Amino acid sequence: MSKEYSMEEIRELIDTRQYTKLRSELMEWNEADIAAIIEELPNEDKIKIFRILPKTMAADVFAYLDIDTEQTIITSVNDREAADIINNLMADDATDLMEEMPAGVVKKLLANANSETRRDINHLLRYPEDSAGSIMTVEFVDLKVHLTVKEAIERIRKVGVDKETINICYVLDNERHLLGTVALRYLLLKEDNEIIGDIMNDNIISVNTLTDQEEVARLFQKYDFTTMPVVDNENRLVGIITIDDVVDILQEEATEDIEKMAAIVPTDKPYMKTGIVETFKKRIPWLLLLMISATVTGGIITHYENALGTYVVLTSFIPMLMDTGGNAGGQASVTIIRGLSLNEIEFSDIVKVIWKEIRVAVLCGITLSVTNFIKMMIVDHVSMSVAAVICSTLVVEVTIAKVVGCTLPMLAKKVGFDPAVMASPFITTIVDALSLMIYFSFATHILGI
């Protein structure tokens, strides 16, 4: 941008109605920067800035806005302006907008969109949520095998301005079957009379319209692509997915996994835009489930109430043992969940994973036991028998915690659940109960209570 205007200067230009100066300044800015400015303005000023932008630039800026601002603008402009927005948006961005808007607004937008835009939106809306078909765009450059390089470049110049990208072009036959791809830079290096069919890359990697978006993101990462073709069951090209969509997918999937691992029902809204009641509804189900399941822990303590009465010192070590077991299980579960999400671990690896975690657990358990033994002898001044109970419990509970932490996510994925559900809160609840049972079992046998 030509100059870094502060928000105060932007507001001053709006307040003094220097719209010509503001328009010329904004036209030098990146669309994402303009969107960031619009987000910070009052609703009335958002509309003013949006209206002074050229139509095509306004549509590009619109795609960077959050859904609330998009809805504010769409419901504030007239039908002609709404049509300009929707007709100049890329099909995938327009479809995302339709999915988030109320039914009345969607009806207004579709009514004002041109027939080609309506067709593209309706085409994308028919695919399942989170599938490759739902995130693809239908704006791509297609070529025929018989074209020369010169003819292909002429076609790109003619149709490329309205496409999502022209870096990769797709070679199709008359039935729109995908035959190959050609990079624009490769075309520029070839002779004008060379034939596309002779120079195209026919080693095609594509995804089906029903492929899960998370799998699409993995393929982008594996092959280092910037675009990927999307085909139907007959290998007909129906759209492409670009790297900017994949970045959104990665952020969305990571956020969803983090929320599940924290025992929160996932939401697609930003934290500051989620209401109190809605936040409550997302958090309370797991809290209730974990609270009810934790009553098992209370039942175990009650069952051994007499033992605790005989050796009161045992009570003081319960929090440490439960926390250590929960932490050990949480470490294993998070590591395995991440490995599963990156396809580094498969269910067939479960024996190898368990064996590795057992060996790690034994080393961790012995280290923790030795450290605790020294501390109990020097600081706590407990008897050798009580120290033996604590140290034995640590070794066994850490081992069991890590085995539980690594196996539950793998079993969850095997039966079709999201492994992230089996994260720290859930693992901790299970391990707490097991830790107490192990603790009191050792206490019963070693101390004779």
WOJO-V858730 format. One record per run of one state. SS is the DSSP state (H for helix, E for strand, C for the rest). FROM is the first residue (numbers start at 0). TO is the last residue. If there is no record, write none. Layout:
ss=SS from=FROM to=TO
ss=SS from=FROM to=TO
This chain:
ss=C from=0 to=5
ss=H from=6 to=14
ss=C from=15 to=17
ss=H from=18 to=25
ss=C from=26 to=29
ss=H from=30 to=39
ss=C from=40 to=41
ss=H from=42 to=51
ss=C from=52 to=53
ss=H from=54 to=61
ss=C from=62 to=65
ss=H from=66 to=75
ss=C from=76 to=77
ss=H from=78 to=87
ss=C from=88 to=89
ss=H from=90 to=99
ss=C from=100 to=101
ss=H from=102 to=111
ss=C from=112 to=113
ss=H from=114 to=124
ss=C from=125 to=129
ss=E from=130 to=130
ss=H from=131 to=134
ss=C from=135 to=135
ss=E from=136 to=136
ss=C from=137 to=140
ss=E from=141 to=143
ss=C from=144 to=146
ss=E from=147 to=147
ss=H from=148 to=161
ss=C from=162 to=166
ss=E from=167 to=171
ss=C from=172 to=175
ss=E from=176 to=182
ss=H from=183 to=187
ss=C from=188 to=193
ss=E from=194 to=194
ss=H from=195 to=198
ss=C from=199 to=199
ss=E from=200 to=200
ss=C from=201 to=204
ss=E from=205 to=207
ss=C from=208 to=210
ss=E from=211 to=211
ss=H from=212 to=222
ss=C from=223 to=225
ss=E from=226 to=230
ss=C from=231 to=234
ss=E from=235 to=241
ss=H from=242 to=260
ss=C from=261 to=269
ss=H from=270 to=272
ss=C from=273 to=274
ss=H from=275 to=302
ss=C from=303 to=303
ss=H from=304 to=309
ss=C from=310 to=311
ss=H from=312 to=315
ss=C from=316 to=316
ss=H from=317 to=340
ss=C from=341 to=345
ss=H from=346 to=379
ss=C from=380 to=382
ss=H from=383 to=413
ss=C from=414 to=417
ss=H from=418 to=421
ss=C from=422 to=422
ss=H from=423 to=446
ss=C from=447 to=448
